[in-house]
Amino acid sequence: MGLFDSIAGQLGGMIPGAGNGDSQGGLLEAGMSLLNSQGGLQGLIQTFQEHGLGDTVASWIGTGSNLPISADQIQSVLGSEQVQAIAQKLGLSTAEASGSLATMLPQLIDRLTPDGQLPEGGGMLEQGLNLLKGLGR
C-alpha cells in the first residue's frame, strides 16, 4: 500500500463533505498542493508560527495528541483567497473547505511525520507529492 493510499484510508471518514473517494482524494491532493505551495512542510510550519500557531503545528508533528485548529484559524493562516481557490476546485463552499482543511491538515501532517520529526531532504513529503501527481493522469 502506498503513502497516498495509507493516508487516504486513515483519514477517510474524518473529512466533512467528502462522501466518496474522489472528494477525499481531491481534498488530500489540495492539502499536499498546499504544502508544496508553502515551501514544503518547513514553509507551512513557518507560516503557522508567523500567525502565532507554532505550538499547534508542532503538536501535529510530534508523537503526542494533535491540537485542534478552527476553520477561522485556517483561513487566517492560509488566506481567504487560497481557501476559496481550494473550495472552488473541490466544489465546496469556503466554509466547508476551511472546515475540512482544519480536520484534515493536522492528520495529514501527523501522517507525514510518523516519527515525530520532519523528513530529511523531502523524504515522505516528496513521495506523497509524486503519488498525487499521478492521480491527475
C-alpha positions in Angstrom: 0.0 0.0 0.0 1.4 3.4 -1.0 1.7 6.5 1.1 -1.3 8.1 -0.5 -3.5 5.0 0.0 -2.4 4.8 3.6 -3.1 8.4 4.3 -6.5 8.3 2.4 -7.5 5.2 4.3 -6.6 6.6 7.7 -8.3 10.0 7.0 -11.2 8.7 5.0 -14.1 9.1 7.5 -12.7 12.3 9.0 -13.3 14.7 6.1 -16.6 16.5 6.3 -18.4 16.8 3.0 -16.2 14.1 1.4 -18.7 11.4 0.7 -16.7 9.4 -1.8 -13.1 8.6 -2.6 -12.9 11.2 -5.3 -13.8 14.0 -2.9 -11.4 12.7 -0.3 -8.7 12.3 -2.8 -9.3 15.9 -4.1 -9.0 17.3 -0.5 -5.9 15.3 0.2 -4.4 16.4 -3.1 -5.3 20.0 -2.2 -3.6 19.5 1.1 -0.5 18.2 -0.5 -0.5 21.0 -3.1 -0.9 23.4 -0.2 2.2 22.0 1.4 4.1 22.4 -1.8 2.9 25.9 -2.4 4.0 27.0 1.1 7.6 25.8 0.5 7.0 22.3 1.8 6.4 21.2 5.3 9.0 23.6 6.7 7.5 26.5 4.9 4.0 25.7 6.2 5.3 25.4 9.7 6.9 28.8 9.4 3.6 30.3 8.2 1.8 28.8 11.2 4.5 30.1 13.5 4.2 33.6 12.0 0.5 33.5 12.8 1.0 32.5 16.4 0.2 28.8 15.9 3.6 27.3 16.2 2.6 25.1 19.2 -0.4 23.9 17.3 1.5 22.8 14.2 4.3 21.4 16.4 1.8 19.1 18.0 0.8 17.7 14.6 4.5 16.8 14.0 5.2 15.4 17.5 4.2 12.0 18.7 1.5 13.2 21.2 -2.0 14.4 20.6 -2.8 16.8 17.8 -4.0 20.2 19.0 -7.2 21.3 17.1 -7.3 24.2 14.7 -10.5 26.1 13.7 -11.8 26.8 10.3 -11.3 30.6 11.0 -7.6 29.9 12.0 -7.1 28.0 8.8 -8.4 31.0 6.8 -6.3 33.4 8.8 -3.1 31.4 8.2 -3.7 30.4 4.6 -5.6 33.5 3.5 -9.1 33.7 2.2 -8.0 33.6 -1.5 -6.2 30.3 -1.1 -9.0 28.7 0.8 -11.5 30.0 -1.8 -9.4 28.5 -4.6 -9.4 25.1 -2.9 -13.1 25.4 -2.3 -13.8 26.2 -6.0 -11.6 23.3 -7.1 -13.4 20.8 -4.9 -17.0 22.2 -5.4 -17.3 23.2 -1.8 -18.2 26.4 0.0 -15.4 28.3 1.5 -16.7 27.4 5.0 -16.8 23.7 4.1 -13.3 23.8 2.6 -11.7 25.6 5.6 -13.6 23.2 8.0 -12.4 20.2 6.0 -8.8 21.5 5.9 -9.0 22.2 9.7 -9.9 18.5 10.1 -7.6 17.0 7.5 -4.4 19.1 7.7 -3.4 18.1 11.3 -3.9 14.4 10.4 -2.0 14.8 7.1 1.0 16.4 8.7 0.9 13.9 11.5 1.0 11.0 9.0 3.8 12.6 7.0 5.9 12.8 10.2 5.3 9.4 11.8 8.4 9.5 14.0 7.7 13.0 15.3 10.3 14.6 13.1 10.4 16.3 9.8 11.6 14.1 6.9 15.1 14.8 5.7 15.5 16.0 2.2 11.8 15.9 1.2 11.5 12.2 2.2 7.9 11.3 2.7 6.5 14.6 1.5 8.3 14.3 -1.8 7.0 10.7 -2.1 3.4 11.8 -1.3 3.6 14.6 -3.9 4.9 12.2 -6.5 2.0 9.8 -5.8 -0.6 12.6 -6.0 0.8 13.9 -9.3 -0.1 10.5 -10.8 -3.7 10.9 -9.8 -4.4 13.6 -12.4 -3.4 11.3 -15.3 
